[in-house]
């Protein structure tokens, strides 16, 4: 089972229940690779794929992405 990632709006909702003030910033990070294999290696080394060990080799061979996009949120909370 992979990691469970929560959407920004859900995190914000929970934080607002606990804190009087919540400031945040959402950033989109785009990484570009020269080859799809390099993108797959990046995913493997960072451990963010969420793929099971039983993934079919055909799915890996058909991977054709040269760009990966991450959305990151930063929160500053206080009462």
SEMARSE-31537 format. One line per 4 residues: number of its first residue (from 1); their letters; for each residue x, y, z of C-alpha. Coordinates in nm, 3 decimals, decimal comma. Layout:
NUM) a) X:Y:Z; ... .
END
This chain:
1) xxxx) 0,000:0,000:0,000; 0,131:0,344:-0,093; 0,135:0,664:0,104; -0,190:0,850:0,158 .
5) xxxx) -0,173:1,210:0,040; -0,439:1,455:0,156; -0,570:1,737:-0,059; -0,479:2,089:0,044 .
9) xxxx) -0,843:2,187:0,109; -0,884:1,894:0,353; -0,564:1,980:0,540; -0,667:2,345:0,560 .
13) xxxx) -1,010:2,252:0,695; -0,855:2,040:0,974; -0,598:2,305:1,065; -0,866:2,575:1,091 .
17) xxxx) -1,046:2,360:1,350; -0,736:2,361:1,574; -0,576:2,700:1,511; -0,704:3,057:1,516 .
21) xxxx) -0,467:3,173:1,241; -0,361:2,968:0,942; -0,142:3,103:0,666; -0,042:2,887:0,374 .
25) xxxx) 0,129:2,883:0,039; 0,084:2,625:-0,234; 0,366:2,570:-0,481; 0,376:2,364:-0,798 .
29) xxxx) 0,713:2,211:-0,881; 0,771:2,080:-1,232; 1,069:1,857:-1,303; 1,162:1,782:-1,663 .
33) xxxx) 1,369:1,482:-1,770; 1,541:1,404:-2,098; 1,412:1,045:-2,097; 1,109:0,874:-1,944 .
37) xxxx) 1,346:0,627:-1,776; 1,507:0,915:-1,586; 1,163:1,022:-1,460; 1,094:0,665:-1,343 .
41) xxxx) 1,431:0,650:-1,166; 1,352:0,977:-0,989; 1,020:0,834:-0,870; 1,192:0,517:-0,752 .
45) xxxx) 1,464:0,704:-0,558; 1,221:0,943:-0,392; 0,976:0,667:-0,300; 0,667:0,864:-0,401 .
49) xxxx) 0,528:0,632:-0,666; 0,274:0,447:-0,458; 0,315:0,156:-0,698; 0,304:-0,198:-0,571 .
53) xxxx) 0,588:-0,440:-0,626; 0,356:-0,645:-0,848; 0,335:-0,380:-1,122; 0,336:-0,523:-1,473 .
57) xxxx) 0,649:-0,463:-1,680; 0,429:-0,355:-1,975; 0,305:-0,060:-1,770; 0,662:0,047:-1,703 .
61) xxxx) 0,761:0,003:-2,068; 0,466:0,218:-2,178; 0,557:0,502:-1,942; 0,618:0,804:-2,165 .
65) xxxx) 0,635:1,104:-1,933; 0,925:1,346:-1,950; 0,776:1,581:-1,691; 0,667:1,526:-1,330 .
69) xxxx) 0,455:1,772:-1,136; 0,444:1,800:-0,758; 0,213:2,022:-0,557; 0,355:2,123:-0,220 .
73) xxxx) 0,178:2,319:0,052; 0,342:2,505:0,340; 0,143:2,592:0,653; 0,207:2,836:0,934 .
77) xxx) -0,042:2,797:1,218; -0,084:2,966:1,557; -0,345:3,067:1,816 .
END
